[in-house]
Amino acid sequence: MKLVDMVCPNCGAKIQADADMGSAKCEHCGSTFLLDDEAVHVKYDNAYEAGYQFEKGRQQAQAEARRMENERRVDTGNIVSQEVVASKKRKTWLWVLGWICIFPLPLTILMLRKKDMKPGIKWGIIAVAWIAYFAIAASDDTETTKEESIVETQTVVERVENSSFETIQALESAQTESVEETETVADTENAETVKSGSEIIEAAVAEFNSISDSELTYVEDFTPSDRSGNHYQTEFRLAAYKDAIGKSYLLRETQVDIVERDSLTQKGILRVYAHRASADDCVLLIDQFSQVLSEETTDAEIAEAVAAFIGNKEANGYYYGDLGLVITGNDENGYEFLMKSKND
């Protein structure tokens, strides 16, 4: 009797069957099946000894292959050594001459053509490059083996690469300094020409006072976007007035507020407000501030604007020259006055 461990093909249970019977029955599910159809028996005689001999032979074959490879490398190295011994003297100066023609000369020409670089930096870079290459040219020119030549070549290449890298760094540093100097000069020029919002308002007030019989007297600064302030106007809620600057003055007894803001196209957009102003104050503001805010508006246009206000006692949306007026109110309660740019 030969018992064989098997797995039932029907339910997957492990069973033992007699190989000589030719068939088997599963005790778990009751299935019956033929052993010849479900199992194949292979028998190895002396399987352990056969496996041992196989592994031993494989390891011996690998050792033999490594030995032959080492012998081949040694033979190749001897051949190369013989060829190196028979090689001619290496002319280092030819190699250096080639590098001089490739790198230092163009670098020198490039440096001489750069007009915006400081002379000290320019000549310093040129001197460093040529000293490095003259040092290479004066180096040892004796007979060397091929292996030593390779090492020397790598060293020279590293020197050249390092010199090139240092030269490039020097160039970049010089260019950065030049750009910084240019930006510094530009910033200085801009600082001299671009005025702040407060300076623009103060300049306009100074010009008004120089041509008017009644002067504007400074009271206080204010933030137009501050809704809790006494100078707040409905339009100040717009984003255009987020960073606007305001200054308040007195014209006789009338409060005059001047607001400066930046637009997308220009700096120094001014608006002049007056609260509970008299008719005479409105006329004075039209006559004098028109000259301050716009050089394009003519005297005739200013005179027509004054006449239009006097005739109607309002100017709600009146435009003349480059300016516009919004004046509402009456003589009893005073007038709310606004002068602005026509395109504002």
ZAMI-628438 format. One record per residue (C-alpha): x, y, z; residue in one letter. Coordinates in steps of 0.001 Angstrom, whole numbers, plus 500000, padded with zeros to 6 digits. Layout:
<milum><east>X</east><north>Y</north><up>Z</up><resn>A</resn></milum>
...
***
This chain:
<milum><east>500000</east><north>500000</north><up>500000</up><resn>M</resn></milum>
<milum><east>501315</east><north>503405</north><up>499007</up><resn>K</resn></milum>
<milum><east>499498</east><north>506336</north><up>500631</up><resn>L</resn></milum>
<milum><east>499539</east><north>509591</north><up>498704</up><resn>V</resn></milum>
<milum><east>498627</east><north>513003</north><up>500193</up><resn>D</resn></milum>
<milum><east>496192</east><north>514748</north><up>497885</up><resn>M</resn></milum>
<milum><east>493665</east><north>517577</north><up>497746</up><resn>V</resn></milum>
<milum><east>490051</east><north>516852</north><up>496799</up><resn>C</resn></milum>
<milum><east>489361</east><north>518635</north><up>493498</up><resn>P</resn></milum>
<milum><east>485725</east><north>519094</north><up>494524</up><resn>N</resn></milum>
<milum><east>485863</east><north>520560</north><up>498067</up><resn>C</resn></milum>
<milum><east>489617</east><north>521220</north><up>498563</up><resn>G</resn></milum>
<milum><east>489959</east><north>518974</north><up>501640</up><resn>A</resn></milum>
<milum><east>493234</east><north>517148</north><up>502299</up><resn>K</resn></milum>
<milum><east>492913</east><north>513356</north><up>501926</up><resn>I</resn></milum>
<milum><east>495134</east><north>510292</north><up>501761</up><resn>Q</resn></milum>
<milum><east>494586</east><north>507743</north><up>499007</up><resn>A</resn></milum>
<milum><east>496035</east><north>504377</north><up>498166</up><resn>D</resn></milum>
<milum><east>498000</east><north>504813</north><up>494943</up><resn>A</resn></milum>
<milum><east>497535</east><north>501134</north><up>494049</up><resn>D</resn></milum>
<milum><east>493730</east><north>501349</north><up>494113</up><resn>M</resn></milum>
<milum><east>493511</east><north>503604</north><up>491041</up><resn>G</resn></milum>
<milum><east>490698</east><north>505649</north><up>492566</up><resn>S</resn></milum>
<milum><east>489933</east><north>507551</north><up>495746</up><resn>A</resn></milum>
<milum><east>486902</east><north>508808</north><up>497652</up><resn>K</resn></milum>
<milum><east>486764</east><north>512067</north><up>499637</up><resn>C</resn></milum>
<milum><east>485567</east><north>511460</north><up>503172</up><resn>E</resn></milum>
<milum><east>484321</east><north>515065</north><up>503461</up><resn>H</resn></milum>
<milum><east>482157</east><north>515534</north><up>500385</up><resn>C</resn></milum>
<milum><east>481857</east><north>511946</north><up>499148</up><resn>G</resn></milum>
<milum><east>483291</east><north>512676</north><up>495697</up><resn>S</resn></milum>
<milum><east>485028</east><north>509807</north><up>493881</up><resn>T</resn></milum>
<milum><east>487781</east><north>510391</north><up>491331</up><resn>F</resn></milum>
<milum><east>490467</east><north>508457</north><up>489433</up><resn>L</resn></milum>
<milum><east>494031</east><north>508779</north><up>490635</up><resn>L</resn></milum>
<milum><east>495490</east><north>508404</north><up>487134</up><resn>D</resn></milum>
<milum><east>493578</east><north>511472</north><up>485945</up><resn>D</resn></milum>
<milum><east>494251</east><north>513680</north><up>488978</up><resn>E</resn></milum>
<milum><east>497794</east><north>512847</north><up>490132</up><resn>A</resn></milum>
<milum><east>501159</east><north>512220</north><up>488469</up><resn>V</resn></milum>
<milum><east>503835</east><north>510479</north><up>490544</up><resn>H</resn></milum>
<milum><east>507515</east><north>511119</north><up>489805</up><resn>V</resn></milum>
<milum><east>510160</east><north>509221</north><up>491757</up><resn>K</resn></milum>
<milum><east>513775</east><north>510229</north><up>492061</up><resn>Y</resn></milum>
<milum><east>516379</east><north>507766</north><up>493150</up><resn>D</resn></milum>
<milum><east>519178</east><north>509260</north><up>495277</up><resn>N</resn></milum>
<milum><east>517612</east><north>512749</north><up>494869</up><resn>A</resn></milum>
<milum><east>519708</east><north>514306</north><up>497673</up><resn>Y</resn></milum>
<milum><east>523022</east><north>513077</north><up>496202</up><resn>E</resn></milum>
<milum><east>522040</east><north>514258</north><up>492715</up><resn>A</resn></milum>
<milum><east>521178</east><north>517764</north><up>493963</up><resn>G</resn></milum>
<milum><east>524455</east><north>518023</north><up>495896</up><resn>Y</resn></milum>
<milum><east>526555</east><north>517064</north><up>492883</up><resn>Q</resn></milum>
<milum><east>524669</east><north>519502</north><up>490671</up><resn>F</resn></milum>
<milum><east>525238</east><north>522484</north><up>493045</up><resn>E</resn></milum>
<milum><east>528903</east><north>521539</north><up>493492</up><resn>K</resn></milum>
<milum><east>529458</east><north>521469</north><up>489735</up><resn>G</resn></milum>
<milum><east>527728</east><north>524851</north><up>489311</up><resn>R</resn></milum>
<milum><east>529981</east><north>526529</north><up>491896</up><resn>Q</resn></milum>
<milum><east>533121</east><north>525051</north><up>490322</up><resn>Q</resn></milum>
<milum><east>532060</east><north>526364</north><up>486917</up><resn>A</resn></milum>
<milum><east>531563</east><north>529884</north><up>488338</up><resn>Q</resn></milum>
<milum><east>534986</east><north>529826</north><up>490045</up><resn>A</resn></milum>
<milum><east>536633</east><north>528752</north><up>486788</up><resn>E</resn></milum>
<milum><east>534888</east><north>531572</north><up>484893</up><resn>A</resn></milum>
<milum><east>536118</east><north>534186</north><up>487402</up><resn>R</resn></milum>
<milum><east>539684</east><north>532875</north><up>487210</up><resn>R</resn></milum>
<milum><east>539702</east><north>533114</north><up>483413</up><resn>M</resn></milum>
<milum><east>538298</east><north>536667</north><up>483529</up><resn>E</resn></milum>
<milum><east>541058</east><north>537781</north><up>485950</up><resn>N</resn></milum>
<milum><east>543736</east><north>536267</north><up>483715</up><resn>E</resn></milum>
<milum><east>542286</east><north>538100</north><up>480702</up><resn>R</resn></milum>
<milum><east>542360</east><north>541439</north><up>482549</up><resn>R</resn></milum>
<milum><east>545978</east><north>540926</north><up>483616</up><resn>V</resn></milum>
<milum><east>546979</east><north>540151</north><up>480028</up><resn>D</resn></milum>
<milum><east>545169</east><north>543244</north><up>478766</up><resn>T</resn></milum>
<milum><east>546876</east><north>545400</north><up>481409</up><resn>G</resn></milum>
<milum><east>550313</east><north>544093</north><up>480408</up><resn>N</resn></milum>
<milum><east>549632</east><north>544915</north><up>476760</up><resn>I</resn></milum>
<milum><east>548540</east><north>548451</north><up>477662</up><resn>V</resn></milum>
<milum><east>551615</east><north>548943</north><up>479857</up><resn>S</resn></milum>
<milum><east>553892</east><north>547856</north><up>477023</up><resn>Q</resn></milum>
<milum><east>552189</east><north>550305</north><up>474660</up><resn>E</resn></milum>
<milum><east>552520</east><north>553131</north><up>477222</up><resn>V</resn></milum>
<milum><east>556248</east><north>552495</north><up>477718</up><resn>V</resn></milum>
<milum><east>556774</east><north>552763</north><up>473958</up><resn>A</resn></milum>
<milum><east>554780</east><north>556006</north><up>473622</up><resn>S</resn></milum>
<milum><east>556486</east><north>559242</north><up>472557</up><resn>K</resn></milum>
<milum><east>557101</east><north>562319</north><up>474711</up><resn>K</resn></milum>
<milum><east>553929</east><north>564207</north><up>475316</up><resn>R</resn></milum>
<milum><east>553981</east><north>567816</north><up>474184</up><resn>K</resn></milum>
<milum><east>552016</east><north>569619</north><up>476902</up><resn>T</resn></milum>
<milum><east>552595</east><north>572994</north><up>475333</up><resn>W</resn></milum>
<milum><east>550553</east><north>571993</north><up>472257</up><resn>L</resn></milum>
<milum><east>547566</east><north>571217</north><up>474454</up><resn>W</resn></milum>
<milum><east>547989</east><north>574482</north><up>476366</up><resn>V</resn></milum>
<milum><east>548281</east><north>576438</north><up>473123</up><resn>L</resn></milum>
<milum><east>545006</east><north>574956</north><up>471975</up><resn>G</resn></milum>
<milum><east>543263</east><north>576037</north><up>475184</up><resn>W</resn></milum>
<milum><east>544765</east><north>579528</north><up>474928</up><resn>I</resn></milum>
<milum><east>543241</east><north>579927</north><up>471463</up><resn>C</resn></milum>
<milum><east>539911</east><north>578535</north><up>472623</up><resn>I</resn></milum>
<milum><east>539373</east><north>580391</north><up>475914</up><resn>F</resn></milum>
<milum><east>541755</east><north>583204</north><up>477044</up><resn>P</resn></milum>
<milum><east>541858</east><north>585161</north><up>473797</up><resn>L</resn></milum>
<milum><east>538060</east><north>585349</north><up>473342</up><resn>P</resn></milum>
<milum><east>537727</east><north>586174</north><up>477039</up><resn>L</resn></milum>
<milum><east>540221</east><north>589037</north><up>476705</up><resn>T</resn></milum>
<milum><east>538397</east><north>590413</north><up>473659</up><resn>I</resn></milum>
<milum><east>535078</east><north>590149</north><up>475477</up><resn>L</resn></milum>
<milum><east>536426</east><north>591977</north><up>478524</up><resn>M</resn></milum>
<milum><east>537929</east><north>594783</north><up>476438</up><resn>L</resn></milum>
<milum><east>534599</east><north>595345</north><up>474708</up><resn>R</resn></milum>
<milum><east>532613</east><north>595696</north><up>477951</up><resn>K</resn></milum>
<milum><east>532368</east><north>599442</north><up>478465</up><resn>K</resn></milum>
<milum><east>530064</east><north>599302</north><up>481502</up><resn>D</resn></milum>
<milum><east>532456</east><north>597291</north><up>483716</up><resn>M</resn></milum>
<milum><east>534894</east><north>598883</north><up>486115</up><resn>K</resn></milum>
<milum><east>538478</east><north>598887</north><up>484706</up><resn>P</resn></milum>
<milum><east>539900</east><north>597321</north><up>487855</up><resn>G</resn></milum>
<milum><east>537577</east><north>594310</north><up>487662</up><resn>I</resn></milum>
<milum><east>538038</east><north>593998</north><up>483895</up><resn>K</resn></milum>
<milum><east>541860</east><north>593913</north><up>483957</up><resn>W</resn></milum>
<milum><east>541848</east><north>591714</north><up>487065</up><resn>G</resn></milum>
<milum><east>539858</east><north>589006</north><up>485260</up><resn>I</resn></milum>
<milum><east>542136</east><north>589180</north><up>482209</up><resn>I</resn></milum>
<milum><east>545270</east><north>588961</north><up>484380</up><resn>A</resn></milum>
<milum><east>543984</east><north>585941</north><up>486331</up><resn>V</resn></milum>
<milum><east>543136</east><north>584079</north><up>483118</up><resn>A</resn></milum>
<milum><east>546534</east><north>584668</north><up>481474</up><resn>W</resn></milum>
<milum><east>548565</east><north>583929</north><up>484630</up><resn>I</resn></milum>
<milum><east>546770</east><north>580603</north><up>484978</up><resn>A</resn></milum>
<milum><east>547538</east><north>579584</north><up>481415</up><resn>Y</resn></milum>
<milum><east>551198</east><north>580742</north><up>481502</up><resn>F</resn></milum>
<milum><east>551629</east><north>578631</north><up>484639</up><resn>A</resn></milum>
<milum><east>550290</east><north>575615</north><up>482752</up><resn>I</resn></milum>
<milum><east>552587</east><north>576303</north><up>479793</up><resn>A</resn></milum>
<milum><east>555640</east><north>576422</north><up>482092</up><resn>A</resn></milum>
<milum><east>554774</east><north>573094</north><up>483755</up><resn>S</resn></milum>
<milum><east>556768</east><north>569858</north><up>483392</up><resn>D</resn></milum>
<milum><east>557245</east><north>568591</north><up>479798</up><resn>D</resn></milum>
<milum><east>559036</east><north>565335</north><up>480606</up><resn>T</resn></milum>
<milum><east>558200</east><north>561879</north><up>479319</up><resn>E</resn></milum>
<milum><east>555165</east><north>560390</north><up>481094</up><resn>T</resn></milum>
<milum><east>553306</east><north>557140</north><up>480829</up><resn>T</resn></milum>
<milum><east>549846</east><north>557027</north><up>479331</up><resn>K</resn></milum>
<milum><east>548278</east><north>556643</north><up>482762</up><resn>E</resn></milum>
<milum><east>550212</east><north>559661</north><up>484136</up><resn>E</resn></milum>
<milum><east>549253</east><north>561676</north><up>481064</up><resn>S</resn></milum>
<milum><east>545601</east><north>560983</north><up>481735</up><resn>I</resn></milum>
<milum><east>545971</east><north>562136</north><up>485349</up><resn>V</resn></milum>
<milum><east>547830</east><north>565283</north><up>484266</up><resn>E</resn></milum>
<milum><east>545229</east><north>566027</north><up>481612</up><resn>T</resn></milum>
<milum><east>542444</east><north>565723</north><up>484175</up><resn>Q</resn></milum>
<milum><east>544329</east><north>568056</north><up>486537</up><resn>T</resn></milum>
<milum><east>544805</east><north>570683</north><up>483816</up><resn>V</resn></milum>
<milum><east>541163</east><north>570393</north><up>482811</up><resn>V</resn></milum>
<milum><east>540130</east><north>570875</north><up>486429</up><resn>E</resn></milum>
<milum><east>542366</east><north>573975</north><up>486633</up><resn>R</resn></milum>
<milum><east>540809</east><north>575365</north><up>483478</up><resn>V</resn></milum>
<milum><east>537305</east><north>574560</north><up>484682</up><resn>E</resn></milum>
<milum><east>537988</east><north>576163</north><up>488061</up><resn>N</resn></milum>
<milum><east>539501</east><north>579204</north><up>486370</up><resn>S</resn></milum>
<milum><east>536504</east><north>579391</north><up>484029</up><resn>S</resn></milum>
<milum><east>534110</east><north>579082</north><up>486940</up><resn>F</resn></milum>
<milum><east>535920</east><north>581813</north><up>488883</up><resn>E</resn></milum>
<milum><east>535945</east><north>584008</north><up>485796</up><resn>T</resn></milum>
<milum><east>532220</east><north>583484</north><up>485254</up><resn>I</resn></milum>
<milum><east>531590</east><north>584295</north><up>488904</up><resn>Q</resn></milum>
<milum><east>533648</east><north>587461</north><up>488560</up><resn>A</resn></milum>
<milum><east>531681</east><north>588431</north><up>485448</up><resn>L</resn></milum>
<milum><east>528351</east><north>587798</north><up>487156</up><resn>E</resn></milum>
<milum><east>529499</east><north>589748</north><up>490223</up><resn>S</resn></milum>
<milum><east>530621</east><north>592668</north><up>488054</up><resn>A</resn></milum>
<milum><east>527332</east><north>592643</north><up>486158</up><resn>Q</resn></milum>
<milum><east>525383</east><north>592530</north><up>489423</up><resn>T</resn></milum>
<milum><east>527349</east><north>595500</north><up>490766</up><resn>E</resn></milum>
<milum><east>526726</east><north>597388</north><up>487544</up><resn>S</resn></milum>
<milum><east>522979</east><north>596667</north><up>487695</up><resn>V</resn></milum>
<milum><east>522830</east><north>597659</north><up>491368</up><resn>E</resn></milum>
<milum><east>524641</east><north>600913</north><up>490630</up><resn>E</resn></milum>
<milum><east>522226</east><north>601632</north><up>487767</up><resn>T</resn></milum>
<milum><east>519217</east><north>600871</north><up>489967</up><resn>E</resn></milum>
<milum><east>520640</east><north>603051</north><up>492749</up><resn>T</resn></milum>
<milum><east>521074</east><north>605964</north><up>490345</up><resn>V</resn></milum>
<milum><east>517562</east><north>605401</north><up>488968</up><resn>A</resn></milum>
<milum><east>516080</east><north>605256</north><up>492469</up><resn>D</resn></milum>
<milum><east>517893</east><north>608451</north><up>493394</up><resn>T</resn></milum>
<milum><east>516602</east><north>610198</north><up>490279</up><resn>E</resn></milum>
<milum><east>513059</east><north>608943</north><up>490939</up><resn>N</resn></milum>
<milum><east>513268</east><north>610089</north><up>494552</up><resn>A</resn></milum>
<milum><east>514192</east><north>613528</north><up>493295</up><resn>E</resn></milum>
<milum><east>511414</east><north>613731</north><up>490666</up><resn>T</resn></milum>
<milum><east>508483</east><north>611753</north><up>492184</up><resn>V</resn></milum>
<milum><east>506663</east><north>613609</north><up>494942</up><resn>K</resn></milum>
<milum><east>504561</east><north>612100</north><up>497689</up><resn>S</resn></milum>
<milum><east>500835</east><north>612731</north><up>497931</up><resn>G</resn></milum>
<milum><east>501321</east><north>615215</north><up>500754</up><resn>S</resn></milum>
<milum><east>503939</east><north>617138</north><up>498753</up><resn>E</resn></milum>
<milum><east>501601</east><north>617321</north><up>495744</up><resn>I</resn></milum>
<milum><east>498786</east><north>618768</north><up>497867</up><resn>I</resn></milum>
<milum><east>501134</east><north>621211</north><up>499597</up><resn>E</resn></milum>
<milum><east>502523</east><north>622370</north><up>496245</up><resn>A</resn></milum>
<milum><east>499000</east><north>622988</north><up>494923</up><resn>A</resn></milum>
<milum><east>498049</east><north>624959</north><up>498052</up><resn>V</resn></milum>
<milum><east>501243</east><north>627006</north><up>497838</up><resn>A</resn></milum>
<milum><east>500458</east><north>627911</north><up>494225</up><resn>E</resn></milum>
<milum><east>496876</east><north>628820</north><up>495166</up><resn>F</resn></milum>
<milum><east>498055</east><north>631094</north><up>497963</up><resn>N</resn></milum>
<milum><east>500543</east><north>632783</north><up>495645</up><resn>S</resn></milum>
<milum><east>497789</east><north>633966</north><up>493273</up><resn>I</resn></milum>
<milum><east>494835</east><north>634410</north><up>495654</up><resn>S</resn></milum>
<milum><east>493969</east><north>637329</north><up>497899</up><resn>D</resn></milum>
<milum><east>492598</east><north>634918</north><up>500513</up><resn>S</resn></milum>
<milum><east>494934</east><north>632129</north><up>501552</up><resn>E</resn></milum>
<milum><east>494279</east><north>628550</north><up>502584</up><resn>L</resn></milum>
<milum><east>495274</east><north>627853</north><up>506197</up><resn>T</resn></milum>
<milum><east>496276</east><north>624300</north><up>507166</up><resn>Y</resn></milum>
<milum><east>494074</east><north>622547</north><up>509739</up><resn>V</resn></milum>
<milum><east>494801</east><north>618800</north><up>509764</up><resn>E</resn></milum>
<milum><east>495553</east><north>615644</north><up>507782</up><resn>D</resn></milum>
<milum><east>492829</east><north>613020</north><up>507353</up><resn>F</resn></milum>
<milum><east>492291</east><north>609590</north><up>505817</up><resn>T</resn></milum>
<milum><east>489601</east><north>609754</north><up>503118</up><resn>P</resn></milum>
<milum><east>488588</east><north>606089</north><up>503545</up><resn>S</resn></milum>
<milum><east>487893</east><north>606572</north><up>507273</up><resn>D</resn></milum>
<milum><east>484089</east><north>606528</north><up>507491</up><resn>R</resn></milum>
<milum><east>484070</east><north>607787</north><up>511054</up><resn>S</resn></milum>
<milum><east>485912</east><north>610996</north><up>510146</up><resn>G</resn></milum>
<milum><east>484415</east><north>614440</north><up>509602</up><resn>N</resn></milum>
<milum><east>485743</east><north>614611</north><up>506041</up><resn>H</resn></milum>
<milum><east>484193</east><north>611401</north><up>504652</up><resn>Y</resn></milum>
<milum><east>482461</east><north>611519</north><up>501265</up><resn>Q</resn></milum>
<milum><east>480338</east><north>608787</north><up>499677</up><resn>T</resn></milum>
<milum><east>482833</east><north>608154</north><up>496858</up><resn>E</resn></milum>
<milum><east>485623</east><north>607500</north><up>499342</up><resn>F</resn></milum>
<milum><east>484238</east><north>603978</north><up>499841</up><resn>R</resn></milum>
<milum><east>485654</east><north>603043</north><up>496412</up><resn>L</resn></milum>
<milum><east>488910</east><north>601072</north><up>496167</up><resn>A</resn></milum>
<milum><east>490505</east><north>603997</north><up>494316</up><resn>A</resn></milum>
<milum><east>490601</east><north>605902</north><up>497619</up><resn>Y</resn></milum>
<milum><east>492011</east><north>603060</north><up>499738</up><resn>K</resn></milum>
<milum><east>495472</east><north>604666</north><up>499903</up><resn>D</resn></milum>
<milum><east>494400</east><north>608254</north><up>499220</up><resn>A</resn></milum>
<milum><east>495764</east><north>611154</north><up>501274</up><resn>I</resn></milum>
<milum><east>493744</east><north>614115</north><up>502510</up><resn>G</resn></milum>
<milum><east>494548</east><north>617537</north><up>503987</up><resn>K</resn></milum>
<milum><east>492028</east><north>619984</north><up>505396</up><resn>S</resn></milum>
<milum><east>492311</east><north>623809</north><up>505211</up><resn>Y</resn></milum>
<milum><east>490298</east><north>626919</north><up>505996</up><resn>L</resn></milum>
<milum><east>489469</east><north>629522</north><up>503327</up><resn>L</resn></milum>
<milum><east>488183</east><north>632422</north><up>505426</up><resn>R</resn></milum>
<milum><east>485473</east><north>630481</north><up>507339</up><resn>E</resn></milum>
<milum><east>484950</east><north>627704</north><up>504798</up><resn>T</resn></milum>
<milum><east>486337</east><north>624189</north><up>505270</up><resn>Q</resn></milum>
<milum><east>488284</east><north>623116</north><up>502178</up><resn>V</resn></milum>
<milum><east>489427</east><north>619490</north><up>501857</up><resn>D</resn></milum>
<milum><east>491970</east><north>618443</north><up>499212</up><resn>I</resn></milum>
<milum><east>492372</east><north>614725</north><up>498382</up><resn>V</resn></milum>
<milum><east>495206</east><north>613152</north><up>496371</up><resn>E</resn></milum>
<milum><east>495111</east><north>609657</north><up>494911</up><resn>R</resn></milum>
<milum><east>496825</east><north>607647</north><up>492167</up><resn>D</resn></milum>
<milum><east>494980</east><north>606500</north><up>489077</up><resn>S</resn></milum>
<milum><east>495957</east><north>603756</north><up>486619</up><resn>L</resn></milum>
<milum><east>497407</east><north>606298</north><up>484218</up><resn>T</resn></milum>
<milum><east>498905</east><north>609057</north><up>486339</up><resn>Q</resn></milum>
<milum><east>499906</east><north>610166</north><up>489829</up><resn>K</resn></milum>
<milum><east>498603</east><north>613210</north><up>491614</up><resn>G</resn></milum>
<milum><east>494854</east><north>613174</north><up>490917</up><resn>I</resn></milum>
<milum><east>493483</east><north>616000</north><up>493062</up><resn>L</resn></milum>
<milum><east>489937</east><north>616707</north><up>494199</up><resn>R</resn></milum>
<milum><east>488974</east><north>619947</north><up>495955</up><resn>V</resn></milum>
<milum><east>485962</east><north>619877</north><up>498303</up><resn>Y</resn></milum>
<milum><east>484339</east><north>622820</north><up>500142</up><resn>A</resn></milum>
<milum><east>481582</east><north>622459</north><up>502732</up><resn>H</resn></milum>
<milum><east>478872</east><north>625046</north><up>503348</up><resn>R</resn></milum>
<milum><east>480799</east><north>627539</north><up>501273</up><resn>A</resn></milum>
<milum><east>479460</east><north>630955</north><up>500403</up><resn>S</resn></milum>
<milum><east>478840</east><north>631946</north><up>496793</up><resn>A</resn></milum>
<milum><east>481877</east><north>634240</north><up>496905</up><resn>D</resn></milum>
<milum><east>484067</east><north>631382</north><up>498136</up><resn>D</resn></milum>
<milum><east>482807</east><north>629181</north><up>495289</up><resn>C</resn></milum>
<milum><east>483698</east><north>631876</north><up>492758</up><resn>V</resn></milum>
<milum><east>487155</east><north>632278</north><up>494296</up><resn>L</resn></milum>
<milum><east>487795</east><north>628523</north><up>494247</up><resn>L</resn></milum>
<milum><east>486686</east><north>628235</north><up>490608</up><resn>I</resn></milum>
<milum><east>488802</east><north>631165</north><up>489520</up><resn>D</resn></milum>
<milum><east>492012</east><north>630274</north><up>491380</up><resn>Q</resn></milum>
<milum><east>492033</east><north>626470</north><up>491635</up><resn>F</resn></milum>
<milum><east>491229</east><north>626094</north><up>487909</up><resn>S</resn></milum>
<milum><east>494612</east><north>627659</north><up>487187</up><resn>Q</resn></milum>
<milum><east>496348</east><north>625415</north><up>489731</up><resn>V</resn></milum>
<milum><east>494823</east><north>622078</north><up>488678</up><resn>L</resn></milum>
<milum><east>494879</east><north>622513</north><up>484897</up><resn>S</resn></milum>
<milum><east>497308</east><north>624269</north><up>482613</up><resn>E</resn></milum>
<milum><east>495165</east><north>623375</north><up>479608</up><resn>E</resn></milum>
<milum><east>492073</east><north>625289</north><up>480777</up><resn>T</resn></milum>
<milum><east>492003</east><north>628805</north><up>479306</up><resn>T</resn></milum>
<milum><east>491070</east><north>632041</north><up>481059</up><resn>D</resn></milum>
<milum><east>487983</east><north>632333</north><up>478831</up><resn>A</resn></milum>
<milum><east>486784</east><north>628878</north><up>479857</up><resn>E</resn></milum>
<milum><east>487318</east><north>629730</north><up>483529</up><resn>I</resn></milum>
<milum><east>485353</east><north>632976</north><up>483108</up><resn>A</resn></milum>
<milum><east>482475</east><north>631069</north><up>481483</up><resn>E</resn></milum>
<milum><east>482443</east><north>628577</north><up>484397</up><resn>A</resn></milum>
<milum><east>482246</east><north>631432</north><up>486928</up><resn>V</resn></milum>
<milum><east>479444</east><north>633087</north><up>484939</up><resn>A</resn></milum>
<milum><east>477544</east><north>629788</north><up>484713</up><resn>A</resn></milum>
<milum><east>477616</east><north>629382</north><up>488493</up><resn>F</resn></milum>
<milum><east>476639</east><north>632983</north><up>489215</up><resn>I</resn></milum>
<milum><east>473766</east><north>632772</north><up>486724</up><resn>G</resn></milum>
<milum><east>472333</east><north>629461</north><up>487994</up><resn>N</resn></milum>
<milum><east>473768</east><north>629278</north><up>491529</up><resn>K</resn></milum>
<milum><east>474651</east><north>625661</north><up>490839</up><resn>E</resn></milum>
<milum><east>476911</east><north>623709</north><up>488527</up><resn>A</resn></milum>
<milum><east>475864</east><north>620102</north><up>488892</up><resn>N</resn></milum>
<milum><east>478001</east><north>618364</north><up>486270</up><resn>G</resn></milum>
<milum><east>479472</east><north>621408</north><up>484530</up><resn>Y</resn></milum>
<milum><east>482629</east><north>620670</north><up>482519</up><resn>Y</resn></milum>
<milum><east>485094</east><north>623165</north><up>481084</up><resn>Y</resn></milum>
<milum><east>488586</east><north>622599</north><up>479688</up><resn>G</resn></milum>
<milum><east>490109</east><north>619642</north><up>481585</up><resn>D</resn></milum>
<milum><east>488006</east><north>620214</north><up>484716</up><resn>L</resn></milum>
<milum><east>484559</east><north>619481</north><up>486058</up><resn>G</resn></milum>
<milum><east>482356</east><north>621109</north><up>488733</up><resn>L</resn></milum>
<milum><east>479662</east><north>619749</north><up>491020</up><resn>V</resn></milum>
<milum><east>478080</east><north>622556</north><up>493109</up><resn>I</resn></milum>
<milum><east>474784</east><north>622164</north><up>494949</up><resn>T</resn></milum>
<milum><east>473029</east><north>624156</north><up>497688</up><resn>G</resn></milum>
<milum><east>471879</east><north>627731</north><up>498173</up><resn>N</resn></milum>
<milum><east>472912</east><north>631069</north><up>499650</up><resn>D</resn></milum>
<milum><east>471047</east><north>630451</north><up>502886</up><resn>E</resn></milum>
<milum><east>472516</east><north>627051</north><up>503838</up><resn>N</resn></milum>
<milum><east>475747</east><north>627288</north><up>501875</up><resn>G</resn></milum>
<milum><east>477078</east><north>625265</north><up>498959</up><resn>Y</resn></milum>
<milum><east>478710</east><north>621860</north><up>498672</up><resn>E</resn></milum>
<milum><east>481577</east><north>622336</north><up>496246</up><resn>F</resn></milum>
<milum><east>483635</east><north>619810</north><up>494238</up><resn>L</resn></milum>
<milum><east>486250</east><north>620495</north><up>491554</up><resn>M</resn></milum>
<milum><east>487878</east><north>617516</north><up>489825</up><resn>K</resn></milum>
<milum><east>489586</east><north>616385</north><up>486654</up><resn>S</resn></milum>
<milum><east>487276</east><north>615927</north><up>483686</up><resn>K</resn></milum>
<milum><east>488380</east><north>612277</north><up>483285</up><resn>N</resn></milum>
<milum><east>488293</east><north>611485</north><up>487006</up><resn>D</resn></milum>
***
